[in-house]
Amino acid sequence: MHEWFNQFAPIEETDLRLPLAINFANYIRKHGHPIAKITGFLRCNERSIDVILIQVESGMPQRPPYAIHRHEIIGVCFPQTDEYPRVFSTRPDFPDTPHQNIAAKGLPYSLCIDERPWREAKLTHTSADLLYRITNWFNRILTDELHGAEQALDPYLLPGTSFTVIFKEEVFKQQEGEEKDIVCIGIPNTRILIAKNSDQNDKEKASFEDVVFLTFELHPDKMKRIRVSPDTLELLHDEMFQRGVDLIQSIYDKTREWTEEKSKLQNFRFGCHLGILVKMPIIHPLTGHAGASSTIAFVTENTLGEIGVAIDAIVHNPEKDASESQYGATINFEKTVIEKEKLREFTISAADVTSYFNSNLAARLAGSTSHDTRKVTLIGAGAIGSLVAESLAREGRYEWTIIDADILFPHNLARHALSVGDIGHPKATRLSEHLIYEIPATRASGYFADIMSEKSEVKPKIDAALNDSDLIFDASASVPVSRYINDLETEARRASFFYNATGSTSVLMMESSNRSVDINSIESLFYSTIITTPQINDILTVKPDQIQYSGDCRSLTTRLACSRAQLLSNLIAQAIPNATEQDDALLQIWTIRNDGSISTMRITPDPLETLIKDGWTIRMLRQTMENMTKLRNDRLPSETGGVLLGVVDTYKQRIDIVSALPAPQDSQEHPHEFIRGTLGVLETIKAAATQTGGHIRYVGEWHSHPPGVSPHPSFIDLTQLAGLTLTLADDGSPAVQLIISDHGISGTLGTTSPLNLN
């Protein structure tokens, strides 16, 4: 048995004191057979630890990959402190395997059976689960299912008090001839060390918690697997020397170099503890393959100044004033041979290491394999734009260019990602800075500009960003901006998203990857969906509750809770990544019901059928064409018809036909004649306009021809179209007449000749 267990005295089961140990012994005695049985009990009164020795059936196969015995005796240690029970092998010659903890010298080998922190694991901890994790560790090792070679530091087993060091991955990414100079500022009343570049430090005197770090990166060809954690600088030097690093020489050279610094930084640095930050490849114990890297930190109990003096690198003159340099390099006329034994008296504590939150870590935490570096131009840095951008950036997504012409006002903070320090500043520039600060390694820039302005000083930069973009997101909640973005001559795929004024609905429109279905097409489909879906036909009509935020009577903002704005924004944010991975276009509408549940409509839009004539572009939804066909077939052999509703853009001379209404009840339908009635027509047109915020309007008429008759307009049809054209001309738009027959649909614009839509 490993000599570490000699400090424990044998006891009887009735002498166990700790509840977890008592429960575990009781469980093994009753339910352990045939996979585990108790072989003894130990206790260390000084450290208040109960140990239960159990013989475990390892499930050894005929050809085990490691020298595991069929029956292994392990010690399960239960500390009195609120910590996870530790599992040790009692064999001094236990083999090196994946998923063992790196323990301090003199301690037995420790099995890593649970990756969860104890504060989480204890919520569901049972004796049965503990035994399962022990036996499962052996089963997976012997079947080579534990492929990773990770070795976690076990703070419970390490000498001294453990620290947690938070550092940036960039400390190891130095250019040739460049050295990273890292100091760690301790957080008072914690054991947390925050890494900074030394030139970012503004402290004049080191506190007890502060540490100055030397960083090293070990290369795979010189790397050997570490099983035991060193507890002195001498032992750490020995471990690193075997791996190609002369630690004591590095400390000697660096301390002498630092004596040349300004007195303020020098005195601070030499008053800090010394830390060693080591990045090393993880070596698989069976194959020797170097896989992922691991970073380990060690912190000395002594200061850098004390260590430097002990190895004769520097001298200390404490009589000098604090404003003066109190340290100087020793005078050496020849290269000094440093005795590593001088490091023996300096004890070290291993520290847990975690990297700063950055875009790469964000991506991994969000379930992605790497940072999504596609370039996005975001138009609109208001509430929804800022919240969506922040959520996506926190998932490690995209490189951002943000454009907005607004300033952040105090009332914006109720629903915005920015904070009080940003008040009075442009939203776009401050949001880009916010993303970089909150998620380091994120690339973002902001422009305080109107995207539609041709006179902006930064327009060349904006145009360059748009041309370089993979995706363009419209979060402006502005129809003119959305249509402007739609018509930009760039290959970038576009999306538009918003939530309605009352905060009941959020909408995402994503173009198809080839842009055959563009944002304008989806906008028209959205309006069509509103007027044909009773559950959502009021989402644009309900008047929001507003509040005045300044003395100006026009200074109004909507009453909407931050939690609701975040929910609506995050519904969109979580849908965007998947939508960008699909080639199809997408219209998705989320509606929050009164009970808090959420309903979703997800529609895959088809390309609009297009008719171009006389400078106007006339397009029609495919489902509108299908509806016309159905209405005709239902009334055969008689003719039928009705009103056309559409979305009109007089600036771009574009009409999208989104609805062909059925014939009113007072219409006259005969095999060779149709006279449209008027019953309910005006009310239906007004309702459609109201439900869509005025975007749908009357654009013309449609009717059918009987079987065997072409869809070309008759003299009567052209006469009616001429009158309709004169009526609508006063409104700035042409009249549209559609005729459907066995041969398809023909369209006539104003008094022009028919063109086939098929």
Summary of the structure (lengths in Angstrom):
residues: 758
radius of gyration: 37.0
end to end distance: 86.7
largest distance: 116.6
contacts: 2442
relative contact order: 0.05
helix: 30%
strand: 29%
